[in-house]
Amino acid sequence: MSLIYEYAERKEKKALKEFILSFLNSGTPLSEISQKTGKSIKELEEILDS
């Protein structure tokens, strides 16, 4: 089960990164994305850096 969990987690992070980037590309500030996703700005930055 561990490998399946790790795979799903990587896929989720990749999808979230694409989601965040699409907002940033449309001019949405990181603070607004944070409010919409419920993640802190630090968490969003970590996702973008991954």
N, C-alpha and C positions, 0 to 999 in steps of 0.2 A: 504494500500500500504506500510505502514511503516514496517510491519513485513516481507513482501516479500523483501523489500530493505535490511533490516538487515540480513536476511538469505543469500541473494546473496552476500552481502559484506563479511560475515563470510566464505562462500564457496570460494570466490575469495582469501581471505587472506590465507586460508588453502592451496589452490593450489599454491599460490606464495611461501609460506613457503617450501612446498615440492620441488618446482622448485629450490629455492635457496639452499636447503640442498643437492640436487642432484649435483649441481655445486660444492659445497664445498667438498662433498665426492669424487669428481673426481679430486680434487686438485686445482680448480680454485680459485684464491684469491678474497676476497670480493670487492676489488677495481675494478676488471675486471667485476664482476657480476653487480656492480653499473653502469658501463658504458653500459653494455648490456641491463639492465632493465630501465635505465633512472631514477633510484631511488638513493637517497643519501645513503652513508654508514650508516648514523644514521637511516634512514628509514628502511633499510634492517635489521639492528640490532634489531629495535623495532619489526619487523615482526617475526624475529627468537625468540625473547623473549616472544612473545604472545602464 
